[in-house]
Amino acid sequence: MLPPSADEVEKLYPLEEWSRDLDLWYSKGPLSNEYYPQLAAYYQKVQAKNPAMEENHRRMWMTLAFLQSFQPDLIKAGVIPSASPGSAALSPALVTALYRAFMSPVAGKNPRGITVPLILQVVKEQKDWNEDRT
């Protein structure tokens, strides 16, 4: 079975919904063992009819783990404004970069292939794109 295309991913988990969910769970602070069943229950509720519910849940968990693991590097690079999760909103460019990375077909096969330099490059491209549109 082939992995979903970018268009199929956008239909199964639109960026707007993904951004809402990332903001919600990021604002709760550092990940803990209690969060995983809470996150699973949340997805069972809000995406009950979505055939990609479990995959979406798994990818969100990977994204949150990435943010937590590499938070110092992302703060140092200036893409996260504060050292405490939830104290500041994530920038739209960072959220879009994380979406593009963690919802990609490649992430499903090799999530460890997503690195801080990759995210920083996508953030830069997203910011450049946003500036070109204004």
C-alpha positions in Angstrom: 0.0 0.0 0.0 1.4 3.4 -1.0 1.7 6.2 1.6 -0.8 9.0 1.2 0.1 11.9 -1.0 0.3 15.5 0.4 -3.2 16.2 -1.0 -4.6 13.1 0.7 -3.0 14.0 4.0 -4.5 17.5 3.8 -7.9 15.9 3.4 -7.4 13.4 6.3 -6.0 16.0 8.6 -6.3 19.6 7.4 -3.5 22.0 8.5 -6.0 24.2 10.4 -7.2 21.3 12.6 -3.6 20.0 13.0 -2.5 23.5 14.2 -5.4 23.7 16.7 -4.4 20.3 18.1 -0.7 21.1 18.2 -1.4 24.3 20.1 -3.7 22.6 22.5 -1.3 19.8 23.4 1.9 21.9 23.3 0.2 24.4 25.8 -0.1 21.6 28.3 3.7 21.6 28.9 6.2 18.7 28.8 5.0 15.3 27.7 4.3 12.7 30.4 3.1 9.1 30.4 -0.4 10.4 31.4 -0.7 12.4 28.2 -0.6 9.5 25.8 -4.0 7.9 26.9 -5.5 11.5 27.1 -4.3 12.2 23.6 -5.7 8.9 22.3 -9.1 9.6 23.9 -9.0 13.1 22.4 -8.4 11.7 18.9 -11.1 9.0 19.4 -13.5 11.8 20.1 -12.6 14.5 17.6 -11.6 12.2 14.7 -14.0 9.3 15.4 -15.0 9.0 11.7 -11.5 9.7 10.3 -9.9 6.5 8.9 -6.5 8.0 9.6 -7.3 8.7 13.3 -4.6 6.4 14.8 -2.0 7.6 12.3 -2.8 11.2 13.0 -2.6 10.6 16.8 0.8 8.8 16.4 2.2 11.7 14.2 1.0 14.3 16.7 2.7 12.4 19.5 5.9 12.3 17.4 5.7 16.1 16.8 5.2 16.9 20.4 8.1 14.6 21.3 10.3 16.3 18.7 9.4 19.8 20.1 10.2 18.7 23.6 13.5 16.9 22.7 14.8 19.8 20.6 13.2 22.7 22.3 16.6 24.2 23.4 17.9 24.0 19.8 14.7 25.6 18.5 14.8 28.4 21.1 18.5 29.0 20.3 17.6 29.3 16.6 14.8 31.7 17.5 11.8 29.7 16.2 10.4 29.1 19.7 10.3 32.4 21.7 10.4 30.9 25.2 11.9 28.1 27.3 8.6 27.1 28.8 6.1 25.1 26.7 2.8 26.8 26.5 4.1 30.2 27.6 4.1 31.5 24.0 2.3 30.4 20.9 4.2 28.6 18.2 4.8 30.7 15.1 2.7 29.9 12.1 5.9 29.3 10.1 7.0 26.7 12.6 3.6 25.1 12.8 3.5 24.8 9.1 7.0 23.4 8.9 6.2 20.8 11.5 3.0 19.8 9.7 4.9 19.5 6.4 7.5 17.4 8.0 5.6 15.1 10.4 2.5 14.6 8.1 4.7 13.8 5.1 4.8 10.2 3.8 8.6 10.2 4.6 7.9 10.8 8.3 5.6 7.7 8.4 8.6 5.6 7.4 11.4 7.4 9.1 10.5 10.0 11.7 14.1 10.1 12.9 14.9 11.6 9.5 13.3 14.8 10.7 16.0 17.0 12.1 16.3 20.5 13.5 18.2 21.7 10.5 15.4 20.4 8.2 12.8 22.1 10.3 14.8 25.4 10.4 15.1 25.3 6.6 11.4 24.7 6.1 10.6 27.5 8.6 12.8 29.9 6.6 11.2 28.8 3.3 7.7 29.3 4.9 8.7 32.8 6.2 10.1 33.7 2.8 6.9 32.5 1.1 4.7 34.5 3.6 6.8 37.6 2.9 6.5 37.2 -0.9 2.7 37.1 -0.5 2.5 40.3 1.4 
